[in-house]
Structures are given as C-alpha cells and as structure tokens.
Amino acid sequence: MTLPLMQKATAVWLVDNTTLTFTQIAEFCGLHELEVNGIADGEVAQGIKGFDPIVNRQLTPEEIRRCERDPKAKLRLMRNPAAEGETKRKGPRYTPLSKRQERPAAIAWLVKFHPELSDGAISKLVGTTKPTIESIRDRTHWNIANIVPVDPVALGMCKQVELDAAVAKAVAKAAAQPGAIMTDDERMRLVSTEQSLHMEPEPRPHPAMSGLESFGLVDDDRPASEDVRAEADRLFNLDPRDQDDDEE
C-alpha cells in the first residue's frame, strides 16, 4: 500500500479539517489509531503544520466527502509518482525540526533500556547519527547533564511496532552468537513489550525470609550441640576467657 507524503502532517490536516473517523485517517496515513487519537487530543505531533492532501494532489474533495458519509469506507490515494517507493526507503528517517531537540532524550532511553540495540538500529528508529549515539552512550555529549531519557514512542519518533521489531531482531542476533552468556537482568531487557505484558510476575520471597539465603546445612561428624554452640559464640562474639571466669 502506497502511503501519502508526510503522513503525520497529512493526518494533522485531516483531523482539523474533516469529520473522518480516526480509523479512516490512520489507515490512509499508515499510523496507529491511537496516534491519530493523540493528534486530536494535542498530545502527538505538537508543532507539526498540517499538510493539505487536496492541494498536493493526494486526495480529492469528492473522495473525502464520500468517506465522511460512510465511516466504513477507505480513502483512496491519488497516484502520486513522488510517493512511489517511499515505504522502501532505507537509512535514517526524517525527523521534524520540532522533534530534533527531543532526539537526545529518545537516544538516552534506548541506550539505557535496550542496550542490545546497535547504533545502526537506533539511528533508523529515531533518525540520528552514530557519533551522536556514541557521545550519549559514553556520556560525552555536550548536554549530557540535562538529558532525561524519554520513550521515543511517547515522543512520536517511532512506532511501538517498529521498536518491538528492532528489539526482536537484536534478541535473535544475540541468541545466534555462540557462547553468548547473559545475566538475568540483560535477558529480561531483551524481552519485547508484547511478551512482557503476557508474562506472569515472578514469585518473591516473604520479607521475613530476607537474609536467610546464605544459610546452609553443615554435613560433618560434629554433634549438633557443638554446631549450635559454635554458631552462638560466633554470633554473640563470646570470649572463652569470660566464660571460664563465669564458671569459676
């Protein structure tokens, strides 16, 4: 399916100037329905100027009126040679000027919560350069003290589906490496969002049992009473000389 040019800006214009449903706009612009809902609420695409699809020969007024009368109808894009091959474009995505100042926050979030992602994967997700990623990863960025990690999906810089796909690809690549050993923390961070939402919570020990993990059983020939006495002496730091004085 060929998408219109400047999908999010087109969605902004359709939300502001038509009575089309969120589903119709989302399908036409290649967005999620929640993203269109966020545009209507002013939470997504702030600062993006609407892109008129009629003036730019992507839709006709008759096509818009037809879909406004029938909420189940789908918008049909006019043939636009400039849009051909847009979905097959490779390399970093274009980031609007209003979002470029938020890009370091998105990079910091990806570096912190998804360290398995390569610089190339992060570059494709948020549209940045590898030197910028390396400076944030090494904490040598000129504004590192003021950068607060923010989810790039919440910033509207990428879709949740794209992020999950990149994480899944990184998981498969890490698992394919021979002899790769990961800690439990790293293994949990490699789980995609969809998988983590369906995982059952891990059982946690009762607070009263904390601190007892280091206790073990001693298997030797000493009587149990001697083990108890030695453990008590060690616990209370009893001095054998003081004990002899008390017995006298």
N, C-alpha and C positions, 0 to 999 in steps of 0.2 A: 504494500500500500504506500503510495506516494504522499508525503506529508507536505503541508504548506510551508512556505518560507517563514522564518521567525515564528515558530509555533506558539511560544508563550505570549509574545506580543499580540499575535492574532487572537489568542484566547482572551486576552485582556479587552480587546476591542469588541469581541462578540459578547462578552459578559456585560459590557457597558452599554451596548447599542442594540441588542436584540433580546428577544424573550425565549431563546433556545434553552433547552434543558442542559444541565451540567453534563449529562451523559452524551448528548449530541456534540457539545463542544469538545469534550475530552476525546471522543472517537475521531473527530475531524482533525484535531491538533496533535494527536498522539500523546496525550497526557493522561494522568490518572484522574478519576472523577474527584478524588479528594483534593488534588491540586487545583482544579477548577473551582471547587468549593472554597478553597483558601484564597484564591484570587478574588472571589466575590466578597469574602469577609475582610479583605485587605491585609491578610497575613502572608500571602505569597505574591511574588512579582511586584513588590513595592518599588516605585520609581521607574517601572518599565512603561514606556509610552505605547499606547495601542497601535497596532499595525492594521490598517484598513484593508481587508481582503477584496473589497469591491474595486477600489481604486487601483489596486495592484493586480487585478485580473486573476484572482483566485476563486472568487465566488461572484454570483450574480444576485441582484436583489430578488429576483423571482425564486431562485434556489433557497434563499434564506426564508422568504415568506412561505414557501412550500413546507419546509421543515418546522416552521413555527406553528403551522396549522396541524401538523401531525407529529406529536412528540416521539413516535417510534421511527420516524423517517431518519435517514442518514444523509448528511451533507455530501455532495459530490464535488470534488475539486476539479476546477477547470484545468485543462492541460497547460502546464507552465514549464517550458523547456529548462528554465533556470533551476527548477526544483528537482529535476531528474538526477538520480544518483546521490541525493542529499543523505539518504539513510545509509549509504555505503561509504560515506566519508570516513577516513581513518585519521588518526592523530588527535591531538588535544582539541577539546571542544571550545567553542567561543563562549566567553564569559562576559556578560554585560558590564558596562562601566560601573553601574550601581552596585554590582556584586563583587568587584575586584578587590575592594578593601576588606571584604569578609573572607577572601580566599585563604589567608594565613590561618585563620581560625579553623576552617574546614580541614586544612592540611594537618594542623596540630591534632585534631580529633582523630583523623585516620591513622596518623603515626602512633598515637597513644593507645587506641583501642583495637587497631588492626595492624600490628607491626609486621604481619606476614605479607602484606601487600607490597609489591615492588614499587620503585619510583615511577616506572612507566605506567603501572595500573593507577596510581594516584594521579598522575598527570592527565590521564584520559578521563578520570572521574570529575575532576574539578577544573581542568584546563589550566595547568600551570607548567612551570619548567622544572627540570631536575635540580639545578642549582638552588632554587628556592626551597624545594623539598629537603635537600641535604642541609641547608642552613637551619631549617626548623628542626630537623632530626638531630643535628649536632648542637642545637641551641646557640648558634652563632648569628642568628637573624638579628638585624639592627633593632627590631621592635619586639624581641622575644619576651621582654618583661611584661608587655601589655597584651600579649596574645592569649586569649582564653579559648580552649577547644570547644567547638560547636559542631553538632552533627551536620554534615553537608546536605543531607536530605531535608532537614528542617530549614536550612538556608535556601533551598530551592536550586542548589548547584548540580544535583544529580538525583536520579530516582532511586527508590528503595530496591527496585528490581535490579537495577544496574549495580548497586553496591553489593547485593547478595550474590550476584553472578560473579563479580570480581573476587569476593571472598571465597566462594566455592571453587573457583579456578585456582586460587592460591592454596587452598586446602589440598586439592588434588595434586598440585605440583609438589607440595611439601611431603605428602604421603608417598609419592613416587620416588623420592630420593632414598637410596639405600642407606641403612644405618641411621636414619634420622630419629633422634630421641627428643621428645618434647615433654616439658613439665605439664602438670595438671592445669596450671594457670594458662599456659600457652594453648593447650588443647581446647580449653573452654572458650578462649578468644577466637578460635578458628571456626566455631560453630556459627552458622548463619542465623540471621534473625528469625527466619521461619522455623528452623529447627529448635532454637532456644525457647520459642513460645510454646512448643508442644512437649518440652522436657519436664519431667516430674522433679520437684525440689528434692535435693539430696538430704538424707536424714542427718540431723545434727545431734551430738551428744547433749545430754541434760547438763545445765550449768553446774549442778552439784558434782558432776563427774569430771569437770575440767581439772587438769593437773595430775590425773591418775594414769595418764597414758604411758608414763615412764616406768610404772611399777611392773615387775615381772616375778616369775617363780624361780626360786633357787633350788637347784637339784644337786644336793650333795649328801654326805653321810652325817652331817651335824644334826643333833637333835633340834626339834622345833623350838624348844625353850631357849637354846643358845642363840638361834637366829633372832628371836624376839628381843632377847636381852641386848644383843649387839646392835639391833636396829634402834632400840630405845636409847642406848648410850650415844649412838651417832646423832640421833635426833635432838637430844637434850644436852649434848656435849658434856656428858658426865665425866668427871675426872676420877679415875680409880683410886687415887690417894684420898680424895674426900670421902669416898665410900668406905675405905678402911678405917678412917677416923670415926665415922658414924658407928661402925660395928663395935669399935673399942668402947 
